[in-house]
């Protein structure tokens, strides 16, 4: 159950647009989902042990830099002249993503989290993320006749492009490498949606990724031979 919830969280990433307060604290559906699953993991003795074991197994240098980064974010927040907004940024941009990262790391490295003996967590999370990108892209494409620049569930077109570009790149690359028609079709639909946002930054990001990734992949293939 916990494994399924962690994989599901990846697909629920766009739900951060569903905002509401809890006890006067502004939050959103994705944040509540991550925190709820993390609490569920902590409250369960077996999964708590697996999580702490996964954290202990992280390289010391990684844990050091992560702690420095988190401490810097906390100090910057405390010295911010707009404390309320800064606390929201600390929660939504730093703490919640780190919690989700720990959950995903534990699910991918500890057998107690997985549904079977196979370590296919990355594939499951990728499928969940690509599916959410596909749904968001299709909703955006349905707006083509009504809007000059589609925005799907987001408030502005650039926000849609910001979410779709990395998902498109991952889906397209995986689709080509694995010859997966579902990923290839999904990436094509997402590309259409990205173009329909008319976001110059998104197009530049895609072109730049191709320009950098293709030579690097060829170099890596030659190096491995």
GIJONOR-V618596 format. One record per helix or strand of 2 or more residues. SS is the DSSP state (H for helix, E for strand). FROM is the first residue (numbers start at 1). TO is the last residue. If there is no record, write none. Layout:
ss = (SS & SS)
from = (FROM & FROM)
to = (TO & TO)
//
This chain:
ss = (H & H & E & E & H & H & H & H & H & H & H & H & H)
from = (2 & 13 & 19 & 25 & 29 & 45 & 60 & 83 & 111 & 121 & 157 & 181 & 200)
to = (11 & 17 & 22 & 28 & 43 & 56 & 78 & 109 & 113 & 141 & 178 & 197 & 224)
//
